[in-house]
Amino acid sequence: MSPPEAGQGTRKLEDRYDGYAILGPGDDAIGKAGGLFVDEHDGREYVEVKGGLVERALGTGYYLLPMELCTVDDEQETIRATVDGNTVKNSPHLDSALALSSDHASGVREYYGL
């Protein structure tokens, strides 16, 4: 199940990019986009990345990707990331309301070196 509408300090803005394909360098498929989240403390935005079915069934298939690492193409409904799929899939995953917090967002930023 996708993370909830809101966590502690991080909230879902909208489903604007829901279903967009997320691609890495070289057009490798990373996953599908879900909701757009914002950290209420610093205003930074993150797109939810939905991994594969098996990952999602295990509760480890949802990730936050900082929007500053992404370029959105609304015409093609794609989001191009500057990182590859393995980098995203090794990032801190979302599995509960407790994980979706400003602390989690800070951990994601630290993971990506931002």
C-alpha positions as CSV (number, residue, x, y, z in Angstrom):
1,M,0.0,0.0,0.0
2,S,1.2,3.5,-0.9
3,P,2.2,5.8,1.9
4,P,-0.6,7.7,3.6
5,E,-1.8,11.2,2.7
6,A,0.3,12.8,5.4
7,G,3.1,12.0,7.8
8,Q,4.9,14.0,10.5
9,G,6.0,17.1,8.7
10,T,5.6,15.8,5.2
11,R,2.4,15.9,3.3
12,K,1.1,14.8,0.0
13,L,0.4,17.7,-2.3
14,E,-1.3,16.0,-5.2
15,D,-1.3,13.1,-7.6
16,R,-0.2,15.3,-10.5
17,Y,2.5,12.9,-11.7
18,D,0.6,9.7,-10.8
19,G,1.4,7.1,-13.5
20,Y,4.2,9.0,-15.1
21,A,7.2,6.8,-16.1
22,I,10.3,7.6,-14.1
23,L,13.4,7.1,-16.2
24,G,17.1,7.2,-15.4
25,P,20.1,8.2,-17.5
26,G,20.0,6.2,-20.7
27,D,16.2,5.9,-20.4
28,D,16.4,2.9,-18.0
29,A,13.0,2.4,-16.4
30,I,13.0,3.1,-12.7
31,G,9.3,2.8,-11.8
32,K,6.1,4.7,-11.9
33,A,5.4,8.0,-10.2
34,G,2.8,8.2,-7.4
35,G,2.1,11.3,-5.3
36,L,4.0,14.5,-5.0
37,F,5.1,15.2,-1.4
38,V,6.4,18.4,0.3
39,D,8.4,18.7,3.4
40,E,6.5,21.3,5.4
41,H,9.6,22.4,7.2
42,D,11.7,23.4,4.2
43,G,9.2,23.3,1.2
44,R,11.3,20.8,-0.7
45,E,9.3,18.5,-3.0
46,Y,9.7,14.7,-3.6
47,V,8.0,12.4,-6.1
48,E,6.9,9.0,-4.9
49,V,8.5,6.2,-6.9
50,K,6.6,3.0,-7.1
51,G,8.9,0.0,-7.5
52,G,7.9,-3.4,-8.9
53,L,5.0,-5.5,-7.8
54,V,7.1,-7.9,-5.7
55,E,8.8,-4.9,-3.9
56,R,5.4,-3.3,-3.2
57,A,3.9,-6.5,-1.9
58,L,6.8,-6.8,0.5
59,G,6.3,-3.2,1.6
60,T,9.6,-2.0,0.3
61,G,8.6,-0.7,-3.1
62,Y,7.9,2.9,-2.4
63,Y,10.7,5.6,-2.4
64,L,11.0,9.4,-2.3
65,L,13.0,11.0,-5.1
66,P,14.0,14.7,-4.6
67,M,12.5,16.7,-7.4
68,E,15.7,18.7,-7.9
69,L,17.1,15.4,-9.3
70,C,14.3,15.3,-11.8
71,T,13.0,16.9,-15.0
72,V,9.4,16.5,-15.9
73,D,8.0,16.1,-19.4
74,D,4.2,16.6,-19.1
75,E,3.7,16.0,-22.8
76,Q,5.3,12.5,-22.7
77,E,4.3,11.9,-19.1
78,T,7.8,11.1,-18.0
79,I,10.1,12.1,-15.2
80,R,13.8,11.9,-16.0
81,A,16.1,11.4,-13.0
82,T,19.8,12.1,-12.9
83,V,20.3,8.9,-10.9
84,D,19.8,5.2,-12.0
85,G,17.3,2.7,-10.9
86,N,19.7,0.8,-8.5
87,T,20.4,4.1,-6.7
88,V,16.7,4.7,-6.2
89,K,16.0,1.1,-5.1
90,N,18.8,1.3,-2.6
91,S,17.5,4.5,-1.1
92,P,15.4,4.6,2.1
93,H,12.0,3.1,1.4
94,L,8.6,4.1,2.6
95,D,6.6,1.5,4.4
96,S,4.5,3.3,7.0
97,A,3.2,6.7,8.2
98,L,6.1,6.8,10.7
99,A,8.6,6.6,7.8
100,L,6.9,9.5,6.0
101,S,8.3,12.4,8.1
102,S,10.7,15.3,7.8
103,D,13.3,13.0,9.4
104,H,12.8,10.5,6.6
105,A,13.0,13.3,4.0
106,S,16.3,14.5,5.5
107,G,17.6,10.9,5.3
108,V,16.6,10.7,1.7
109,R,18.4,14.0,1.0
110,E,21.5,12.7,2.8
111,Y,21.4,9.5,0.9
112,Y,21.5,11.4,-2.4
113,G,24.2,13.8,-1.2
114,L,22.0,16.9,-1.2
